Amino acid sequence: MAREHNFSAGPAALPLSVLNELQDSILEFGDMGAGIMEISHRTKAFAAVVESAEEKLRNLMQIPSDYSVLFLQGGASLQFYMCPLNLLGSSESADYLSTGAWSQKAIKESARVSDTKTIWDGKEKNFTTIPLSSDYQVRPESKYIHYTSNNTIFGTQWHQLPESTDKPLVADMSSDICSRYIDVTRHGVIYAGAQKNLGPSGVTLVILSPWAVEQSKKTGQSKRGGIPSMLDYALMVDKG
């Protein structure tokens, strides 16, 4: 097979060495007598794969030891909803910087469950610019500031972190995660679909600060019936 060069903004090419190793593991993973897609995720053999991936990611991104790393499903699109669901109580709010199509989607989903305010919107200029800190004002009552680190559709990227006063940042880094150094400690949450920079489609990386985990616990306790189990950050952290 002649492999094509892939310049798509969607799923990226994987290294041949990875594909060759995966090919063997699909038929038989180690000495398990079954392929990696057939064994339980609770086996020690599979747990080692997850632990290795997390360790490499922590080293590469310099993720603090008290931050949690999750490998979830649903893409970044589910995180548009899951973030405010976990981080905001019924009377709490968040500020959003709208720099492209993905920011707009995040704002739409957040508005379903919280008081969401767009404090800067690049739509009038067709999303050709990124705001300066003097272009927007963070509301005192906001719990966090959300931004999209790179917008593939309009081609705009943050070259420095947004000014957030004393608020934690929440970032969708799907299209440029691990392409440069980012100060993880400035963030309450970082999330990214894996398919562009990290791995195959279907895996979503979520990095949670201790603040985010505590917010999830508090929010779950304040909502009638709590947060649905499959969308609960604190529960995901607790269950590994």
HUKARA-V216827 format. One line per field, one symbol per residue. ss: DSSP state (A for helix, B for strand, O for the rest). phi: phi as a letter, one per 20 degrees, with the letter a starting at -180 (. if undefined). burial: # if it has 9 or more other ideal C-beta (glycine too) atoms within 8 Angstrom, else .. Layout:
# HUKARA-V216827
ss->???
phi->???
burial->???
This chain:
# HUKARA-V216827
ss->OOOOOOOOOOOOOOOAAAAAAAAAAAAOOOOOOOOOOOOOOOOAAAAAAAAAAAAAAAAAAOOOOOOBBBBBOOAAAAAAAAAAAAAOOOOOBBBBBBOOAAAAAAAAAAOOOOBBBBBBBOAAAOOOOOOOAAAOOOOOOBBBBBBBOBBOOOOBBOOOOOOOOOOBBBBBOOOOOOOOOOOAAABBBBBBBOOOOOOOOOOBBBBBOAAAAAAAAAAAAAOOOOOOAAAOAAAAAAAO
phi->.eeefddfeegefdggffffffgffffbeldfmbffedeffeffffgfffffffffffffelfgfeeddddddnmffffgefgfgeecffddcbdcdedrffffffffffffcbfdceebceffdllecdfeffebcffgefebddbdfbdffdmdcfebfffcldefeccedgecfmeafcffffdebccafffecdrfgodcecddfggffffffffffeefnmeggfdeggffffem
burial->...........#......#..#..#..##..#..##..#...#.###.##..##..##..#.#...#.####...#############...###################...#.#####.#....#...#......##..##########.##.###..##.#..###########....#.#..############....#######..##.######..#...#...#######...
